[in-house]
Amino acid sequence: MGLIVLLLNLYGLVLLVRVVLSFFPVTEGTATASIYDVCYTLTEPVLAPIRSVIGPVDVGASAFDLSPIVVFVAIAILSRILG
């Protein structure tokens, strides 16, 4: 069970990096772009189905994606149950 909790926590870290990087412009061909691409590839298969169910929340002229929050909560619950 410890390995699963560790993997869940690592996935949460990758998701956090993706969320933080999404607030900054990413230039193609840079190290930041490579990191973002890896994070996107690892997290999008989980986020996309959640996003299709709950959708973004409109906040003024922009929208706020709640899917990472749902995944963070799910990771916390699973880690608590398994750990």
C-alpha positions as CSV (number, residue, x, y, z in Angstrom):
1,M,0.0,0.0,0.0
2,G,2.9,2.4,0.7
3,L,4.0,2.2,-3.0
4,I,0.5,3.2,-4.2
5,V,0.4,6.1,-1.8
6,L,3.8,7.2,-3.0
7,L,2.7,7.0,-6.6
8,L,-0.5,9.0,-5.8
9,N,1.6,11.7,-4.1
10,L,4.0,11.8,-7.1
11,Y,1.0,12.2,-9.4
12,G,-0.3,15.0,-7.2
13,L,3.1,16.7,-7.5
14,V,3.0,16.4,-11.3
15,L,-0.5,17.8,-11.4
16,L,0.6,20.7,-9.1
17,V,3.5,21.5,-11.5
18,R,1.0,21.5,-14.4
19,V,-1.3,23.8,-12.6
20,V,1.4,26.3,-11.7
21,L,2.9,26.3,-15.2
22,S,-0.5,26.9,-16.7
23,F,-0.4,30.4,-15.2
24,F,2.7,31.3,-17.2
25,P,3.4,31.6,-21.0
26,V,5.3,28.6,-22.2
27,T,7.7,29.1,-25.1
28,E,8.1,26.1,-27.5
29,G,11.6,24.5,-27.4
30,T,12.4,25.5,-23.9
31,A,13.0,23.3,-20.8
32,T,9.8,24.7,-19.4
33,A,7.8,23.6,-22.4
34,S,9.3,20.1,-22.1
35,I,8.3,19.9,-18.5
36,Y,4.8,21.1,-19.3
37,D,4.4,18.6,-22.1
38,V,5.3,15.7,-19.8
39,C,3.0,17.0,-17.1
40,Y,0.2,17.5,-19.7
41,T,0.7,14.0,-21.1
42,L,0.6,12.4,-17.6
43,T,-2.4,14.3,-16.3
44,E,-4.7,15.0,-19.2
45,P,-6.1,11.4,-19.4
46,V,-7.4,11.9,-15.8
47,L,-8.5,15.5,-16.1
48,A,-10.3,15.3,-19.4
49,P,-13.1,13.0,-18.3
50,I,-13.7,15.0,-15.1
51,R,-13.6,18.3,-17.1
52,S,-16.2,16.9,-19.5
53,V,-18.6,16.2,-16.5
54,I,-18.2,19.3,-14.4
55,G,-17.0,21.8,-17.0
56,P,-15.3,25.1,-16.3
57,V,-16.8,27.7,-14.0
58,D,-17.1,31.2,-15.6
59,V,-15.3,33.9,-13.6
60,G,-15.8,37.2,-15.3
61,A,-14.1,37.1,-18.7
62,S,-12.3,33.9,-18.0
63,A,-13.1,30.3,-16.9
64,F,-11.8,28.4,-13.9
65,D,-11.1,24.6,-14.4
66,L,-12.2,22.7,-11.3
67,S,-10.9,19.3,-12.5
68,P,-7.5,19.6,-10.8
69,I,-9.2,20.3,-7.5
70,V,-11.3,17.2,-7.9
71,V,-8.2,15.1,-8.6
72,F,-6.4,16.6,-5.6
73,V,-9.3,15.7,-3.3
74,A,-9.5,12.2,-4.8
75,I,-5.7,11.7,-4.2
76,A,-6.1,13.0,-0.6
77,I,-9.0,10.6,0.1
78,L,-7.3,7.6,-1.5
79,S,-4.0,8.3,0.3
80,R,-5.9,8.6,3.6
81,I,-7.7,5.3,3.0
82,L,-4.6,3.4,1.8
83,G,-2.1,4.9,4.1
